[in-house]
């Protein structure tokens, strides 16, 4: 990423990112433009050079839960559904197609019934910046897995609630 030598903490994840103007995440007060730009670069590598690796699902989920934004119906649903996905993959061993179905089911059954989960003081020590430094596909996958675990762990105060959602969706 090219840009300013001035760094600021991302308003979402807290990573030190370039202080630039530009597009950002669709949810209000969720991510700084510099962080959104780095995430765009990570996704571009996943779609291009890395040919859509299996870790892509985790990258999307980790970014979403590290950038919760302000409570709106969309952000409430987004954070909850991405946490459901992280739980399903990291704790229950779901593969991407099964996770996608679980997420669709969550939205179909419970849209408008999710509640705002208070954001943790820290959203995890691993961020999209760490993933952006990967130089190979294997390193990228390892970084994304670590990022996803750090993001999931950060929300540990809400794991019981997320486990209940997953249990209901599996029934």
CNS distance restraints for C-alpha pairs under 8 A (distance, minus, plus):
assign (resid   1 and name CA) (resid  37 and name CA) 7.37 0.50 0.50
assign (resid   1 and name CA) (resid  38 and name CA) 6.77 0.50 0.50
assign (resid   1 and name CA) (resid  41 and name CA) 7.80 0.50 0.50
assign (resid   3 and name CA) (resid  18 and name CA) 6.39 0.50 0.50
assign (resid   3 and name CA) (resid  19 and name CA) 7.76 0.50 0.50
assign (resid   3 and name CA) (resid  20 and name CA) 6.68 0.50 0.50
assign (resid   4 and name CA) (resid  18 and name CA) 5.85 0.50 0.50
assign (resid   4 and name CA) (resid  19 and name CA) 6.24 0.50 0.50
assign (resid   4 and name CA) (resid  20 and name CA) 6.64 0.50 0.50
assign (resid   5 and name CA) (resid  18 and name CA) 6.79 0.50 0.50
assign (resid   5 and name CA) (resid  19 and name CA) 7.91 0.50 0.50
assign (resid   6 and name CA) (resid  18 and name CA) 5.98 0.50 0.50
assign (resid   6 and name CA) (resid  19 and name CA) 5.72 0.50 0.50
assign (resid   7 and name CA) (resid  16 and name CA) 5.68 0.50 0.50
assign (resid   7 and name CA) (resid  17 and name CA) 5.17 0.50 0.50
assign (resid   7 and name CA) (resid  18 and name CA) 4.63 0.50 0.50
assign (resid   7 and name CA) (resid  19 and name CA) 5.36 0.50 0.50
assign (resid   8 and name CA) (resid  15 and name CA) 7.93 0.50 0.50
assign (resid   8 and name CA) (resid  16 and name CA) 5.20 0.50 0.50
assign (resid   8 and name CA) (resid  17 and name CA) 5.50 0.50 0.50
assign (resid   8 and name CA) (resid  18 and name CA) 6.34 0.50 0.50
assign (resid   8 and name CA) (resid  19 and name CA) 5.74 0.50 0.50
assign (resid   9 and name CA) (resid  13 and name CA) 7.86 0.50 0.50
assign (resid   9 and name CA) (resid  14 and name CA) 4.71 0.50 0.50
assign (resid   9 and name CA) (resid  15 and name CA) 5.24 0.50 0.50
assign (resid   9 and name CA) (resid  16 and name CA) 4.41 0.50 0.50
assign (resid   9 and name CA) (resid  17 and name CA) 6.12 0.50 0.50
assign (resid  10 and name CA) (resid  14 and name CA) 4.51 0.50 0.50
assign (resid  10 and name CA) (resid  15 and name CA) 5.36 0.50 0.50
assign (resid  10 and name CA) (resid  16 and name CA) 6.20 0.50 0.50
assign (resid  10 and name CA) (resid  17 and name CA) 6.26 0.50 0.50
assign (resid  10 and name CA) (resid  31 and name CA) 5.97 0.50 0.50
assign (resid  10 and name CA) (resid  32 and name CA) 5.00 0.50 0.50
assign (resid  10 and name CA) (resid  34 and name CA) 7.55 0.50 0.50
assign (resid  10 and name CA) (resid  35 and name CA) 6.26 0.50 0.50
assign (resid  11 and name CA) (resid  29 and name CA) 6.76 0.50 0.50
assign (resid  11 and name CA) (resid  30 and name CA) 6.36 0.50 0.50
assign (resid  11 and name CA) (resid  31 and name CA) 5.37 0.50 0.50
assign (resid  11 and name CA) (resid  32 and name CA) 5.69 0.50 0.50
assign (resid  11 and name CA) (resid  67 and name CA) 7.93 0.50 0.50
assign (resid  12 and name CA) (resid  29 and name CA) 7.33 0.50 0.50
assign (resid  12 and name CA) (resid  30 and name CA) 4.99 0.50 0.50
assign (resid  12 and name CA) (resid  31 and name CA) 4.74 0.50 0.50
assign (resid  12 and name CA) (resid  32 and name CA) 7.09 0.50 0.50
assign (resid  12 and name CA) (resid  66 and name CA) 6.16 0.50 0.50
assign (resid  12 and name CA) (resid  67 and name CA) 4.36 0.50 0.50
assign (resid  12 and name CA) (resid  68 and name CA) 6.78 0.50 0.50
assign (resid  12 and name CA) (resid  69 and name CA) 6.77 0.50 0.50
assign (resid  13 and name CA) (resid  31 and name CA) 7.41 0.50 0.50
assign (resid  13 and name CA) (resid  66 and name CA) 5.09 0.50 0.50
assign (resid  13 and name CA) (resid  67 and name CA) 5.85 0.50 0.50
assign (resid  13 and name CA) (resid 122 and name CA) 7.96 0.50 0.50
assign (resid  13 and name CA) (resid 123 and name CA) 5.98 0.50 0.50
assign (resid  13 and name CA) (resid 124 and name CA) 7.76 0.50 0.50
assign (resid  13 and name CA) (resid 127 and name CA) 7.10 0.50 0.50
assign (resid  14 and name CA) (resid 123 and name CA) 8.00 0.50 0.50
assign (resid  15 and name CA) (resid  35 and name CA) 7.68 0.50 0.50
assign (resid  15 and name CA) (resid 127 and name CA) 6.69 0.50 0.50
assign (resid  15 and name CA) (resid 129 and name CA) 7.27 0.50 0.50
assign (resid  17 and name CA) (resid  32 and name CA) 7.95 0.50 0.50
assign (resid  17 and name CA) (resid  34 and name CA) 5.27 0.50 0.50
assign (resid  17 and name CA) (resid  35 and name CA) 5.77 0.50 0.50
assign (resid  18 and name CA) (resid  34 and name CA) 4.93 0.50 0.50
assign (resid  18 and name CA) (resid  35 and name CA) 7.57 0.50 0.50
assign (resid  19 and name CA) (resid  33 and name CA) 7.60 0.50 0.50
assign (resid  19 and name CA) (resid  34 and name CA) 6.07 0.50 0.50
assign (resid  20 and name CA) (resid  33 and name CA) 6.23 0.50 0.50
assign (resid  20 and name CA) (resid  34 and name CA) 5.74 0.50 0.50
assign (resid  21 and name CA) (resid  33 and name CA) 6.10 0.50 0.50
assign (resid  21 and name CA) (resid  34 and name CA) 7.67 0.50 0.50
assign (resid  22 and name CA) (resid  33 and name CA) 5.34 0.50 0.50
assign (resid  22 and name CA) (resid  34 and name CA) 7.74 0.50 0.50
assign (resid  23 and name CA) (resid  33 and name CA) 5.71 0.50 0.50
assign (resid  23 and name CA) (resid  36 and name CA) 7.37 0.50 0.50
assign (resid  23 and name CA) (resid  37 and name CA) 7.88 0.50 0.50
assign (resid  24 and name CA) (resid  31 and name CA) 6.29 0.50 0.50
assign (resid  24 and name CA) (resid  32 and name CA) 6.31 0.50 0.50
assign (resid  24 and name CA) (resid  33 and name CA) 4.81 0.50 0.50
assign (resid  24 and name CA) (resid  36 and name CA) 5.36 0.50 0.50
assign (resid  24 and name CA) (resid  37 and name CA) 7.67 0.50 0.50
assign (resid  25 and name CA) (resid  30 and name CA) 6.45 0.50 0.50
assign (resid  25 and name CA) (resid  31 and name CA) 5.83 0.50 0.50
assign (resid  25 and name CA) (resid  32 and name CA) 7.89 0.50 0.50
assign (resid  25 and name CA) (resid  33 and name CA) 7.84 0.50 0.50
assign (resid  25 and name CA) (resid  36 and name CA) 6.29 0.50 0.50
assign (resid  26 and name CA) (resid  30 and name CA) 7.87 0.50 0.50
assign (resid  27 and name CA) (resid  68 and name CA) 7.89 0.50 0.50
assign (resid  27 and name CA) (resid  69 and name CA) 6.01 0.50 0.50
assign (resid  27 and name CA) (resid  70 and name CA) 7.67 0.50 0.50
assign (resid  27 and name CA) (resid  74 and name CA) 7.91 0.50 0.50
assign (resid  27 and name CA) (resid  75 and name CA) 6.77 0.50 0.50
assign (resid  28 and name CA) (resid  69 and name CA) 5.63 0.50 0.50
assign (resid  28 and name CA) (resid  70 and name CA) 6.19 0.50 0.50
assign (resid  29 and name CA) (resid  69 and name CA) 4.91 0.50 0.50
assign (resid  29 and name CA) (resid  70 and name CA) 6.30 0.50 0.50
assign (resid  30 and name CA) (resid  67 and name CA) 4.80 0.50 0.50
assign (resid  30 and name CA) (resid  68 and name CA) 5.62 0.50 0.50
assign (resid  30 and name CA) (resid  69 and name CA) 3.71 0.50 0.50
assign (resid  30 and name CA) (resid  70 and name CA) 7.08 0.50 0.50
assign (resid  31 and name CA) (resid  35 and name CA) 6.39 0.50 0.50
assign (resid  31 and name CA) (resid  36 and name CA) 6.38 0.50 0.50
assign (resid  31 and name CA) (resid  67 and name CA) 5.86 0.50 0.50
assign (resid  31 and name CA) (resid  69 and name CA) 7.46 0.50 0.50
assign (resid  32 and name CA) (resid  36 and name CA) 6.29 0.50 0.50
assign (resid  33 and name CA) (resid  37 and name CA) 6.10 0.50 0.50
assign (resid  34 and name CA) (resid  38 and name CA) 6.48 0.50 0.50
assign (resid  35 and name CA) (resid  39 and name CA) 6.27 0.50 0.50
assign (resid  35 and name CA) (resid 128 and name CA) 7.70 0.50 0.50
assign (resid  35 and name CA) (resid 129 and name CA) 7.96 0.50 0.50
assign (resid  36 and name CA) (resid  40 and name CA) 6.16 0.50 0.50
assign (resid  37 and name CA) (resid  41 and name CA) 6.37 0.50 0.50
assign (resid  38 and name CA) (resid  42 and name CA) 6.32 0.50 0.50
assign (resid  38 and name CA) (resid 128 and name CA) 7.03 0.50 0.50
assign (resid  38 and name CA) (resid 129 and name CA) 6.90 0.50 0.50
assign (resid  38 and name CA) (resid 132 and name CA) 6.96 0.50 0.50
assign (resid  39 and name CA) (resid  43 and name CA) 6.20 0.50 0.50
assign (resid  39 and name CA) (resid  63 and name CA) 7.89 0.50 0.50
assign (resid  39 and name CA) (resid 128 and name CA) 6.22 0.50 0.50
assign (resid  39 and name CA) (resid 132 and name CA) 7.84 0.50 0.50
assign (resid  40 and name CA) (resid  44 and name CA) 6.07 0.50 0.50
assign (resid  41 and name CA) (resid  45 and name CA) 6.31 0.50 0.50
assign (resid  41 and name CA) (resid 132 and name CA) 7.45 0.50 0.50
assign (resid  42 and name CA) (resid  46 and name CA) 6.31 0.50 0.50
assign (resid  42 and name CA) (resid 128 and name CA) 7.75 0.50 0.50
assign (resid  42 and name CA) (resid 131 and name CA) 7.27 0.50 0.50
assign (resid  42 and name CA) (resid 132 and name CA) 5.75 0.50 0.50
assign (resid  43 and name CA) (resid  47 and name CA) 6.10 0.50 0.50
assign (resid  44 and name CA) (resid  48 and name CA) 5.88 0.50 0.50
assign (resid  44 and name CA) (resid  49 and name CA) 7.89 0.50 0.50
assign (resid  45 and name CA) (resid  49 and name CA) 5.13 0.50 0.50
assign (resid  45 and name CA) (resid  50 and name CA) 5.90 0.50 0.50
assign (resid  45 and name CA) (resid  51 and name CA) 7.93 0.50 0.50
assign (resid  46 and name CA) (resid  50 and name CA) 4.77 0.50 0.50
assign (resid  46 and name CA) (resid  51 and name CA) 5.84 0.50 0.50
assign (resid  46 and name CA) (resid  52 and name CA) 4.95 0.50 0.50
assign (resid  46 and name CA) (resid  53 and name CA) 6.39 0.50 0.50
assign (resid  46 and name CA) (resid  56 and name CA) 7.00 0.50 0.50
assign (resid  47 and name CA) (resid  51 and name CA) 5.14 0.50 0.50
assign (resid  47 and name CA) (resid  52 and name CA) 4.84 0.50 0.50
assign (resid  48 and name CA) (resid  52 and name CA) 7.25 0.50 0.50
assign (resid  50 and name CA) (resid 137 and name CA) 6.13 0.50 0.50
assign (resid  52 and name CA) (resid  56 and name CA) 6.46 0.50 0.50
assign (resid  53 and name CA) (resid 141 and name CA) 7.65 0.50 0.50
assign (resid  54 and name CA) (resid  96 and name CA) 7.36 0.50 0.50
assign (resid  55 and name CA) (resid  59 and name CA) 6.42 0.50 0.50
assign (resid  55 and name CA) (resid 141 and name CA) 5.77 0.50 0.50
assign (resid  55 and name CA) (resid 144 and name CA) 6.43 0.50 0.50
assign (resid  55 and name CA) (resid 145 and name CA) 7.00 0.50 0.50
assign (resid  56 and name CA) (resid  60 and name CA) 6.37 0.50 0.50
assign (resid  57 and name CA) (resid  61 and name CA) 6.31 0.50 0.50
assign (resid  57 and name CA) (resid  96 and name CA) 6.71 0.50 0.50
assign (resid  58 and name CA) (resid  62 and name CA) 5.90 0.50 0.50
assign (resid  58 and name CA) (resid  86 and name CA) 6.84 0.50 0.50
assign (resid  58 and name CA) (resid 144 and name CA) 6.66 0.50 0.50
assign (resid  58 and name CA) (resid 145 and name CA) 6.91 0.50 0.50
assign (resid  58 and name CA) (resid 148 and name CA) 5.79 0.50 0.50
assign (resid  59 and name CA) (resid  63 and name CA) 6.14 0.50 0.50
assign (resid  59 and name CA) (resid 144 and name CA) 5.83 0.50 0.50
assign (resid  59 and name CA) (resid 147 and name CA) 7.67 0.50 0.50
assign (resid  59 and name CA) (resid 148 and name CA) 6.81 0.50 0.50
assign (resid  60 and name CA) (resid  64 and name CA) 6.20 0.50 0.50
assign (resid  61 and name CA) (resid  65 and name CA) 6.26 0.50 0.50
assign (resid  61 and name CA) (resid  82 and name CA) 4.98 0.50 0.50
assign (resid  61 and name CA) (resid  83 and name CA) 7.12 0.50 0.50
assign (resid  61 and name CA) (resid  85 and name CA) 7.01 0.50 0.50
assign (resid  61 and name CA) (resid  86 and name CA) 6.58 0.50 0.50
assign (resid  61 and name CA) (resid 148 and name CA) 7.30 0.50 0.50
assign (resid  62 and name CA) (resid  66 and name CA) 6.12 0.50 0.50
assign (resid  62 and name CA) (resid  82 and name CA) 7.75 0.50 0.50
assign (resid  62 and name CA) (resid  86 and name CA) 7.80 0.50 0.50
assign (resid  62 and name CA) (resid 147 and name CA) 6.56 0.50 0.50
assign (resid  62 and name CA) (resid 148 and name CA) 4.97 0.50 0.50
assign (resid  62 and name CA) (resid 151 and name CA) 5.72 0.50 0.50
assign (resid  62 and name CA) (resid 152 and name CA) 7.56 0.50 0.50
assign (resid  63 and name CA) (resid  67 and name CA) 6.22 0.50 0.50
assign (resid  63 and name CA) (resid 127 and name CA) 7.89 0.50 0.50
assign (resid  63 and name CA) (resid 128 and name CA) 7.09 0.50 0.50
assign (resid  64 and name CA) (resid  68 and name CA) 6.37 0.50 0.50
assign (resid  64 and name CA) (resid  78 and name CA) 7.28 0.50 0.50
assign (resid  64 and name CA) (resid  79 and name CA) 6.51 0.50 0.50
assign (resid  64 and name CA) (resid  82 and name CA) 6.75 0.50 0.50
assign (resid  65 and name CA) (resid  79 and name CA) 5.41 0.50 0.50
assign (resid  65 and name CA) (resid  82 and name CA) 6.59 0.50 0.50
assign (resid  65 and name CA) (resid  83 and name CA) 6.88 0.50 0.50
assign (resid  65 and name CA) (resid 123 and name CA) 7.89 0.50 0.50
assign (resid  65 and name CA) (resid 151 and name CA) 6.81 0.50 0.50
assign (resid  66 and name CA) (resid 123 and name CA) 5.51 0.50 0.50
assign (resid  66 and name CA) (resid 124 and name CA) 7.65 0.50 0.50
assign (resid  66 and name CA) (resid 151 and name CA) 6.45 0.50 0.50
assign (resid  68 and name CA) (resid  75 and name CA) 6.37 0.50 0.50
assign (resid  68 and name CA) (resid  78 and name CA) 7.97 0.50 0.50
assign (resid  68 and name CA) (resid  79 and name CA) 6.16 0.50 0.50
assign (resid  68 and name CA) (resid 119 and name CA) 7.45 0.50 0.50
assign (resid  69 and name CA) (resid  75 and name CA) 6.71 0.50 0.50
assign (resid  70 and name CA) (resid  75 and name CA) 6.98 0.50 0.50
assign (resid  71 and name CA) (resid  75 and name CA) 5.90 0.50 0.50
assign (resid  71 and name CA) (resid  76 and name CA) 5.99 0.50 0.50
assign (resid  71 and name CA) (resid 116 and name CA) 6.43 0.50 0.50
assign (resid  72 and name CA) (resid  76 and name CA) 6.00 0.50 0.50
assign (resid  73 and name CA) (resid  77 and name CA) 6.28 0.50 0.50
assign (resid  73 and name CA) (resid 112 and name CA) 6.88 0.50 0.50
assign (resid  74 and name CA) (resid  78 and name CA) 5.98 0.50 0.50
assign (resid  75 and name CA) (resid  79 and name CA) 5.98 0.50 0.50
assign (resid  76 and name CA) (resid  80 and name CA) 6.27 0.50 0.50
assign (resid  76 and name CA) (resid 114 and name CA) 6.45 0.50 0.50
assign (resid  76 and name CA) (resid 115 and name CA) 6.18 0.50 0.50
assign (resid  76 and name CA) (resid 116 and name CA) 5.11 0.50 0.50
assign (resid  76 and name CA) (resid 117 and name CA) 7.42 0.50 0.50
assign (resid  77 and name CA) (resid  81 and name CA) 5.95 0.50 0.50
assign (resid  77 and name CA) (resid 107 and name CA) 7.78 0.50 0.50
assign (resid  77 and name CA) (resid 111 and name CA) 7.16 0.50 0.50
assign (resid  77 and name CA) (resid 112 and name CA) 7.56 0.50 0.50
assign (resid  77 and name CA) (resid 114 and name CA) 6.01 0.50 0.50
assign (resid  77 and name CA) (resid 115 and name CA) 7.82 0.50 0.50
assign (resid  78 and name CA) (resid  82 and name CA) 6.04 0.50 0.50
assign (resid  79 and name CA) (resid  83 and name CA) 6.07 0.50 0.50
assign (resid  80 and name CA) (resid  84 and name CA) 6.13 0.50 0.50
assign (resid  80 and name CA) (resid 114 and name CA) 7.05 0.50 0.50
assign (resid  80 and name CA) (resid 117 and name CA) 7.73 0.50 0.50
assign (resid  80 and name CA) (resid 162 and name CA) 7.44 0.50 0.50
assign (resid  81 and name CA) (resid  85 and name CA) 6.25 0.50 0.50
assign (resid  81 and name CA) (resid 103 and name CA) 6.13 0.50 0.50
assign (resid  81 and name CA) (resid 106 and name CA) 6.97 0.50 0.50
assign (resid  81 and name CA) (resid 107 and name CA) 7.65 0.50 0.50
assign (resid  82 and name CA) (resid  86 and name CA) 6.24 0.50 0.50
assign (resid  82 and name CA) (resid 103 and name CA) 7.95 0.50 0.50
assign (resid  83 and name CA) (resid  87 and name CA) 6.11 0.50 0.50
assign (resid  83 and name CA) (resid 152 and name CA) 7.01 0.50 0.50
assign (resid  83 and name CA) (resid 162 and name CA) 6.84 0.50 0.50
assign (resid  84 and name CA) (resid  88 and name CA) 6.14 0.50 0.50
assign (resid  84 and name CA) (resid 103 and name CA) 7.45 0.50 0.50
assign (resid  84 and name CA) (resid 162 and name CA) 5.91 0.50 0.50
assign (resid  84 and name CA) (resid 163 and name CA) 7.68 0.50 0.50
assign (resid  84 and name CA) (resid 165 and name CA) 7.14 0.50 0.50
assign (resid  84 and name CA) (resid 166 and name CA) 6.24 0.50 0.50
assign (resid  85 and name CA) (resid  89 and name CA) 6.23 0.50 0.50
assign (resid  85 and name CA) (resid  99 and name CA) 6.01 0.50 0.50
assign (resid  85 and name CA) (resid 102 and name CA) 7.66 0.50 0.50
assign (resid  85 and name CA) (resid 103 and name CA) 6.80 0.50 0.50
assign (resid  86 and name CA) (resid  90 and name CA) 5.76 0.50 0.50
assign (resid  86 and name CA) (resid  91 and name CA) 7.82 0.50 0.50
assign (resid  86 and name CA) (resid 148 and name CA) 7.14 0.50 0.50
assign (resid  86 and name CA) (resid 152 and name CA) 6.50 0.50 0.50
assign (resid  87 and name CA) (resid  91 and name CA) 5.29 0.50 0.50
assign (resid  87 and name CA) (resid  92 and name CA) 6.78 0.50 0.50
assign (resid  87 and name CA) (resid 152 and name CA) 7.47 0.50 0.50
assign (resid  87 and name CA) (resid 162 and name CA) 7.37 0.50 0.50
assign (resid  87 and name CA) (resid 163 and name CA) 7.30 0.50 0.50
assign (resid  87 and name CA) (resid 166 and name CA) 7.80 0.50 0.50
assign (resid  88 and name CA) (resid  92 and name CA) 4.89 0.50 0.50
assign (resid  88 and name CA) (resid  93 and name CA) 6.28 0.50 0.50
assign (resid  88 and name CA) (resid  94 and name CA) 5.47 0.50 0.50
assign (resid  88 and name CA) (resid  99 and name CA) 6.75 0.50 0.50
assign (resid  88 and name CA) (resid 166 and name CA) 7.24 0.50 0.50
assign (resid  89 and name CA) (resid  93 and name CA) 4.75 0.50 0.50
assign (resid  89 and name CA) (resid  94 and name CA) 4.61 0.50 0.50
assign (resid  89 and name CA) (resid  95 and name CA) 6.63 0.50 0.50
assign (resid  89 and name CA) (resid  99 and name CA) 7.28 0.50 0.50
assign (resid  90 and name CA) (resid  94 and name CA) 7.77 0.50 0.50
assign (resid  90 and name CA) (resid 149 and name CA) 7.33 0.50 0.50
assign (resid  94 and name CA) (resid  98 and name CA) 6.09 0.50 0.50
assign (resid  94 and name CA) (resid  99 and name CA) 6.09 0.50 0.50
assign (resid  95 and name CA) (resid  99 and name CA) 6.22 0.50 0.50
assign (resid  96 and name CA) (resid 100 and name CA) 6.11 0.50 0.50
assign (resid  97 and name CA) (resid 101 and name CA) 6.38 0.50 0.50
assign (resid  98 and name CA) (resid 102 and name CA) 6.19 0.50 0.50
assign (resid  99 and name CA) (resid 103 and name CA) 6.13 0.50 0.50
assign (resid 100 and name CA) (resid 104 and name CA) 6.22 0.50 0.50
assign (resid 101 and name CA) (resid 105 and name CA) 6.08 0.50 0.50
assign (resid 102 and name CA) (resid 106 and name CA) 6.12 0.50 0.50
assign (resid 102 and name CA) (resid 169 and name CA) 6.79 0.50 0.50
assign (resid 102 and name CA) (resid 170 and name CA) 7.87 0.50 0.50
assign (resid 103 and name CA) (resid 107 and name CA) 6.37 0.50 0.50
assign (resid 104 and name CA) (resid 108 and name CA) 6.10 0.50 0.50
assign (resid 105 and name CA) (resid 109 and name CA) 5.93 0.50 0.50
assign (resid 105 and name CA) (resid 169 and name CA) 7.02 0.50 0.50
assign (resid 106 and name CA) (resid 110 and name CA) 5.69 0.50 0.50
assign (resid 106 and name CA) (resid 111 and name CA) 7.35 0.50 0.50
assign (resid 106 and name CA) (resid 169 and name CA) 6.64 0.50 0.50
assign (resid 107 and name CA) (resid 111 and name CA) 4.89 0.50 0.50
assign (resid 110 and name CA) (resid 114 and name CA) 6.66 0.50 0.50
assign (resid 117 and name CA) (resid 158 and name CA) 7.13 0.50 0.50
assign (resid 119 and name CA) (resid 123 and name CA) 7.81 0.50 0.50
assign (resid 119 and name CA) (resid 155 and name CA) 7.42 0.50 0.50
assign (resid 120 and name CA) (resid 154 and name CA) 6.44 0.50 0.50
assign (resid 120 and name CA) (resid 155 and name CA) 6.13 0.50 0.50
assign (resid 120 and name CA) (resid 157 and name CA) 7.86 0.50 0.50
assign (resid 122 and name CA) (resid 154 and name CA) 6.38 0.50 0.50
assign (resid 123 and name CA) (resid 150 and name CA) 7.76 0.50 0.50
assign (resid 123 and name CA) (resid 151 and name CA) 5.91 0.50 0.50
assign (resid 123 and name CA) (resid 154 and name CA) 5.13 0.50 0.50
assign (resid 123 and name CA) (resid 155 and name CA) 7.28 0.50 0.50
assign (resid 124 and name CA) (resid 147 and name CA) 7.85 0.50 0.50
assign (resid 124 and name CA) (resid 150 and name CA) 4.94 0.50 0.50
assign (resid 124 and name CA) (resid 151 and name CA) 5.08 0.50 0.50
assign (resid 124 and name CA) (resid 153 and name CA) 7.30 0.50 0.50
assign (resid 124 and name CA) (resid 154 and name CA) 5.27 0.50 0.50
assign (resid 125 and name CA) (resid 150 and name CA) 6.45 0.50 0.50
assign (resid 126 and name CA) (resid 130 and name CA) 6.28 0.50 0.50
assign (resid 126 and name CA) (resid 146 and name CA) 7.06 0.50 0.50
assign (resid 126 and name CA) (resid 147 and name CA) 5.04 0.50 0.50
assign (resid 126 and name CA) (resid 150 and name CA) 6.08 0.50 0.50
assign (resid 126 and name CA) (resid 151 and name CA) 7.55 0.50 0.50
assign (resid 127 and name CA) (resid 131 and name CA) 6.97 0.50 0.50
assign (resid 127 and name CA) (resid 147 and name CA) 6.03 0.50 0.50
assign (resid 128 and name CA) (resid 132 and name CA) 6.15 0.50 0.50
assign (resid 128 and name CA) (resid 147 and name CA) 7.49 0.50 0.50
assign (resid 129 and name CA) (resid 133 and name CA) 6.68 0.50 0.50
assign (resid 130 and name CA) (resid 134 and name CA) 7.31 0.50 0.50
assign (resid 130 and name CA) (resid 143 and name CA) 6.86 0.50 0.50
assign (resid 131 and name CA) (resid 140 and name CA) 6.10 0.50 0.50
assign (resid 131 and name CA) (resid 143 and name CA) 5.26 0.50 0.50
assign (resid 131 and name CA) (resid 144 and name CA) 6.08 0.50 0.50
assign (resid 131 and name CA) (resid 147 and name CA) 7.60 0.50 0.50
assign (resid 132 and name CA) (resid 140 and name CA) 7.95 0.50 0.50
assign (resid 134 and name CA) (resid 139 and name CA) 5.43 0.50 0.50
assign (resid 134 and name CA) (resid 140 and name CA) 4.99 0.50 0.50
assign (resid 134 and name CA) (resid 143 and name CA) 7.16 0.50 0.50
assign (resid 135 and name CA) (resid 139 and name CA) 6.52 0.50 0.50
assign (resid 135 and name CA) (resid 140 and name CA) 7.05 0.50 0.50
assign (resid 136 and name CA) (resid 140 and name CA) 6.02 0.50 0.50
assign (resid 137 and name CA) (resid 141 and name CA) 6.16 0.50 0.50
assign (resid 138 and name CA) (resid 142 and name CA) 6.30 0.50 0.50
assign (resid 139 and name CA) (resid 143 and name CA) 6.05 0.50 0.50
assign (resid 140 and name CA) (resid 144 and name CA) 6.06 0.50 0.50
assign (resid 141 and name CA) (resid 145 and name CA) 6.10 0.50 0.50
assign (resid 142 and name CA) (resid 146 and name CA) 6.21 0.50 0.50
assign (resid 143 and name CA) (resid 147 and name CA) 6.01 0.50 0.50
assign (resid 144 and name CA) (resid 148 and name CA) 6.03 0.50 0.50
assign (resid 145 and name CA) (resid 149 and name CA) 6.19 0.50 0.50
assign (resid 146 and name CA) (resid 150 and name CA) 6.09 0.50 0.50
assign (resid 147 and name CA) (resid 151 and name CA) 6.09 0.50 0.50
assign (resid 148 and name CA) (resid 152 and name CA) 6.02 0.50 0.50
assign (resid 149 and name CA) (resid 153 and name CA) 5.95 0.50 0.50
assign (resid 150 and name CA) (resid 154 and name CA) 6.12 0.50 0.50
assign (resid 151 and name CA) (resid 155 and name CA) 6.84 0.50 0.50
assign (resid 152 and name CA) (resid 156 and name CA) 6.86 0.50 0.50
assign (resid 155 and name CA) (resid 159 and name CA) 6.71 0.50 0.50
assign (resid 158 and name CA) (resid 162 and name CA) 6.35 0.50 0.50
assign (resid 159 and name CA) (resid 163 and name CA) 5.96 0.50 0.50
assign (resid 160 and name CA) (resid 164 and name CA) 6.33 0.50 0.50
assign (resid 161 and name CA) (resid 165 and name CA) 6.44 0.50 0.50
assign (resid 162 and name CA) (resid 166 and name CA) 6.26 0.50 0.50
assign (resid 163 and name CA) (resid 167 and name CA) 6.06 0.50 0.50
assign (resid 164 and name CA) (resid 168 and name CA) 6.18 0.50 0.50
assign (resid 165 and name CA) (resid 169 and name CA) 6.21 0.50 0.50
assign (resid 166 and name CA) (resid 170 and name CA) 6.09 0.50 0.50
assign (resid 167 and name CA) (resid 171 and name CA) 6.32 0.50 0.50
